């Protein structure tokens, strides 16, 4: 009994892929799917060129944002503006000492 293994287009050889056994007694295909583990997916992703890894990271982060994001467009715009202002202030040396932040938080 032989088997047909599709050519790997996206994953390296060490990642399990679908195997379809062929029976000599008649056509009775059986599809066995081997889902790659997280470690295998990560190993394959780390072998990608930098720009492709960046695209994967962006897509993964976007999927998290979409699933958890409850901000409308206006609130998201305000949030990003506040983050940008905070970053500019920090880089300009206008940060607030941690002790001051903790003191303010404990007074609430």
BELSULUR-V616260 format. One record per backbone hydrogen bond with DSSP energy under -1.0 kcal/mol. NH is the residue of the N-H (numbers start at 1). CO is the residue of the C=O. Records with the same first field share a line. If there is no record, write none. Layout:
BEGIN
NH=CO ; CO
END
This chain:
BEGIN
4=20
15=12
19=32
20=4
22=2
28=26
32=19
41=37
42=38
43=39
44=40
45=41
46=42
48=45
53=49
54=50
55=51
56=52
57=53
58=54
59=55
60=56
61=57
62=58
63=59
64=60
65=61
66=62
67=63
68=64
69=65
76=72
77=73
78=74
79=75
80=76
81=77
82=78
83=79
84=80
85=81
86=82
87=83
88=84
89=85
90=86
91=87
92=88
93=90
94=89
101=97
102=98
103=99
104=100
105=101
106=102
107=103
END
